[in-house]
Amino acid sequence: MFNKLNSELKRNLLVLFTAGLLFWSSIASLLPGTPLYVEYIGGTKQEIGIVMGSFAIGLLLFRPSLGKMADNRGRKIVLLIGVIVVAIAPLGYILVSSIPLLMALRAFHGISLAAFTTAYAAFVTDIAPPENRGEILGYMSLVNPIGMAIGPAMGGYLQSYFGYTALFLNSSAIGFIALICALQLKNPKLTDQQRQESQDNSFWRMLFSPRVKVPAIVMLLIGLAFGALSTFVPLYIKSSNIDLNPGLFYTAAAISSFCIRIVTGRISDRLGRGLFVTFGIACYSMSMVLLYFADSPSAFLIAGLVEGMGGGTMIPMIMTMMADRSQPYERGRIFALCVTGFDVGIAVAGPVFGSVGDKLGYRVMFAYAAGLTFLAILIFLTQSAQGLINSIKFALGRGEDSYALK
């Protein structure tokens, strides 16, 4: 497929892929160490959840305006905002040792994810040929699992052997290299007519349209589960006295996410997106159940593998589905709105599940998370297309997406 692309398109895709890989490596390298750092400076379980959840404040506050900026001023400037923040934010962790300041810093750090993920998905969709959209988006989304495989293992090693300062400096250095790559990109251009249509569309009107509302709700519920997983798995492993580097849990998830993304994008161009979204949500549910029962290193690693299959299938497929449902002039905001549900879930998960963990323990926390993912399956099965029968058919790969633009 890539042999059929022109040289400029291949160059843009390669540079974009490299920047994305570095971005996710920087973000992921902090996953195992940051909760432990908050605990190290005296944070309670609930405070750990609040600090980690504060990352989503930056996402929630800035993703709508960044999505609009991506539509009105181009994808590259928003992409650059993302890599600049991811490069400088880790330096702040070296200087900050109080819970309120860490909350503020995490919120600032969250802007990086709001900017980069919105612009990256829109950028790839803009330049990908429509007939190969699922395949190219699937391949380009591999930056996430590869970065999530490299980052946590590297971060866990640095934190264990060299301390927190080395961990934060490494994350910052990777971000600066990503910035150098992103500066080389050529920005897709919108016509004057597209800019005018972009300004005429209400951001919040889009949110409540049927094509966006249901995917956003599904992403909210999965975001809650993911927020519990990304924040509390290292502490759950530690409190269970399991001899396992927490970074390996995320590495296992990244490996399975990588493997499944290689094939699902291409197949979805033929079979549709709904079946793979349903499968991804089901994997998230199974992962939460496995974490509830986990009592050994192998059990945690299996849960990580299943969670990676869920994330590697569901999130790219929902983004591809939203690409099918949107015009170029609104794509930045459509992606931003859909992923905002995920952001809200992550923001709420920290303090809410932190409270559950304090009172009932981490095991019960993941039982609650499993219930939310089961609810997400029911909603997608019954509400993802026009009418109940059409929705069930689409969600099971037996029907077309009634909201896709022809």
N, C-alpha and C positions, 0 to 999 in steps of 0.2 A: 504493500500500500504506500509506504513512504517513498518508494522509487518513483511514484507517479507525481509527487509534489515538486513544485519548482524550487530552485535553490534558495531564493529569499525566504520562502515559507519554511523550508527545512531549517534554515539558519535561525529564524525567529523562534521556532519551536525548540531547537536545541538550547539556545540561550535562556529561554523562558524556563525550560525544564531544569537547567543547572541552577538558576536563581531560586526556583521553587524547592529544589532538593536542599540547598543550603539554608533556606528560610526554615523549613521544617526541622532540619537537623538542629538548628539553633534553639527553636522553641522546645523540641522534644528533649534536648539534653538536660533541661531543667526539671522535667517531670518527676523523676525519682528523688531529686535532692531538695526541691523547694518545700514540700510538706515537712520534711525532716529538719530543714533549716528553721522553719517557724516553730517547730517543737523545741529545737535546740536553744532558741532565744526565749523560751518560756511560754509559748502559746498553748492553750488548751485545745481539745479536739474541736470545739465549736469555733474557736478563733482561727484554727487551721482552716476549717471550712470557709469561714468568712474571708480570710486572706486569699485563699485559692479561688473562691467564687468572685472576688473583686476583679479578677481578670476580665470577667464578662461585662463589667460595668463599662469599660472602654468600648467593648463590642456593641453594647446596646445603645450607648449615647452617640456613637460616631458612625455606625454602619449605615443608617439611613442617609445621612449627608454624604458619606463617601460613595454610596451607590449612585446617588444623584450626580456627584462630581464625575464619576466614571462615565456616565452617560453624556454629560454636558461638556466636559473638558478632556475626555479621553482616558483610556485605561492606564497608560504608562505613569502618569503623575500620581495616581492612587497607588499603583504598585510600588513606586518609589517611596511614598509615605510609609508603606508597610515595612519595607526593608530598612529604612532609616530608623524607625522606632525599634525594630527588633535588634538593631546593632547597638543602640545607645542605652536601652532600658536595663540590660543585665548589669551594666556598670553601676547603676543605682543600688542594686542589692548589696554590693560591697560596702556601701556607705550607710545603709539603713539597718537599724536593729530594733525598731519599735513596731508594734502591731499597726497603729494608725498610718504610719509612713509606708509600711509595706503594703497596706491596702491601697493607698494612693498610687504607689509605684506599680502594683499589679494592674490597676485600672488603666494607667498609661500604657503599660505593656500590651494590654488587650487591644489597643488601637491598631497594633501591627497586624493582628489576625483579621480584624474587621476590614482593613484596607487591602491586604494582600490577597486573601481568599476571594473577595468580591471581584477585584480587578483581574486576578489570574483566570478564574473561570470564564469571565466575560471575554477576556483577551483570546483565550483558546477557542471559544465558541465562535468569535468573530472571524478568525482566520481558518477554521476547519471547514473543509467541503461538507455541505449538509448530508450527503449520502454516506459519509464516513464519520459523522459527528460522534456517535457513541464510541466507536473504536478509538478515535484520536483523544477524546476526553478521557477514556479509560486508560490509555497509555500515559497521557500527561498527568493524570491523577496519581500515578505511581510515585510521584515525588513525596506524597504523604507517607505511605508505608515504608519506603526506603529511608526517609528521614527519621521516621519513628523507630526504625530498626537500629540505625546508627546512633542517633542522639541519646536515647536513654542508657544504652550500654556504655557509651563514651562518658556520659555525665555521671553515671553511677560509679564508674572506675575512677574518674577524676576526684569526685567527692570523697570516696573511700580512702584514696592514697595520698591526695594532695590538699584536700580541704575545700571549703566553700568558695574561697577567693579564686582558685584555679577553675572551678566549675563555671563561675560567672564570667571570668575573663575569656574563657574558651567560647562560650555562647555569644559574647559580643564580637569576637574576632570572626566567627563564622558569618554573623550578620553583615559585617562590613564587606566581606568577600561577595556576599549575595548582592549588596548594593552596587559593587563594581560591575557585576554581570547585568543587573537590571538596567543600568545606564546605556547598555549597548542595544537595547530593543528599539524597533521601529514601531511607532504607534499606529494602530488601525484608525482610519479617519471616517468621521460621519459626514454625510451631506448636510447642507443647510436645511433641507426639508426634514431630515431626521432629527436635527437639533430642535427645530420648531415643534415637532410632534412630541419630543422628549419633554419639553417645557409645558406642553398642554396636558400631560398625564399626571393625575394626582397620585402621590406616593401611597397615601393611606387608602385611597379608593382601590388601588391594586391589591392591597393586603386582604380586603374583604371580598375580592372576586373569587369565584369557585375554583379557578385554575391555580390560585396561590394559597387560599385559606387552609385547605386540607393538608397539603404538604407541609405548611408551616406548623400546623398542630402536631403532625407526626414528628417533625423535627424537634418540637418542644418536648415531647414525651421522651424521645430518645436522648435529647440533651440532658434531661434530668438524670437518666441512667448513666450516661457518659460522664456527667459531672461527678457523680458518686464514685465511679470507677477511677477516673483520673486523679481525684483528690485523695481517696481513702485506701486504695489498694496497697500502697507502700506501708501505711500504718496498720492495716489489717494483717498483712504478712508479718510485720514486726510483733504485733500483739499476740499473734497465734504461735510465736516462737518457731516459725518455719524458716529453715536454713535456705533462703533463696534471695538473691539480689533482686530487688523490686524492678530494676531496669530490665531484667530478662522477661518479666511479664509483658512489658510493652514491646520488647523485641519479638516475642512469640506472636503477639497480635499483629505486628508490622509484617512479619514473614507471611502469615496466612493472608493478610490484606493484599500484599504484593502479588501473591500467586493467583488470587481469584480475580484481581483487576485485569490481568493479562487477557483473560478470556471473556469476561462478562460484557465488556463494552462492545466488542465485535458481534457477539451473539445477539445483544439487545437491538442492534440495527436491523436484525431480521425478526426477532420474536417480540419486540416491544420492551418497554421499561418496567411495566407493572409487576411482572412475575419476579423480577430481580429485587425490586423494592420490598415486596412481601417476604422474599427469602432472607433479605438482609435484616429486616425487623425481627424475624423468627430467630435468627442467629443471636441477635442482641438478647432476646428473651432467654434463650438457652444458656448464654454466658452468665447472666445474672443468677440463674438457678444453680449453675455449676459453682459459682462463687459462694453461694449460700452453703453448699455442702463441702467446699474445699477444706482439706485438712492435711495436705502434703504438697511438696514442691511440684510434683507432676500434676496434681489437681489444679493448682493455680495456672500452670503453663497451658493445660488443656483449655481452661476457661479463657485465657488470653488468645489462644489460637481461634476459638469460636467467635470471640468478640471481634477479632481482626477480620474474619470472614464477613461478619455483619457490617462493620464499618466500611470495608473494602467493596461491598456490594451496594448497600443502601445509599450512602451519601453520594457517590459518583452518579448513581442511577437517578436519584432525585434531581441532582443538578442537570443531568442530561435531559430529564423530563421537563424541567423548567426551561431549558434552552429550546426544546420543541414547542413550548407554549408561549414564547416571547419573540418580539421584534428586536432588531439590534439597538434601536433608539431607547428601549426601556430595559434592556437586559441587565444592566448594572443594578438597577433598583429591584428588579424581579429576583435576582440572585440574593441581593441583600435582604429583602423581605423574607424570603424562604428560610435563609440561614439565621435570621433574627430569632426564629423559634428555638433553634438550637442554642443560641446565645442566652436566651432567657432561661432555658433549662439548666445550663451550666451555672448561671448566676444564682439561681434559686437552690440548686442542689447542694452547694457548699454549706450554707448555714442551716438549711432544713435537715439534710441528712447528717450534718455534724451534731445536731441536737438529738436525732434518733440514735446516732452512735454513742453519744454520752449516756443515754438512758437505757437503751436496749442492746447495744453492742453492734459491731460491724456486720455480723452475720444476718441479723434481722434487717439491717439497712438494705442489704442486697435483695432480700425477699420483697421489700416494698418496691425496689427498683424493677424487679421482675414483673410485678403487677402492672406497673406503668407501661412497660413494653408490650405486654399482652393487650392492653387497651389500645395501643398504637396500631397493632395488627387489626383489631376489630374496626377501628375508624377507617383505615386505608381500604380494607376489604369492602366496606359498605358505602364509602363516600368519595372515592377517588375519581369517579367519572359521573356522567349524567345518568341518574337513575340507578336503583339498586342492582338490577341484573347486569347492566353495562359495567357498573363498578366492580362487581365480583368477577366478571369475565376479564376485565382489564387487569385486575390485581392478580389473577391466576394465569395470565398470558394467553387468554382465549379471546381477547377482544382488543379493539383499537382504543387509543387515548382520545376521548371525545373533545378534549380541550386543546389538542395539538393543532398548531397552525399548518394549514395545507400549503 
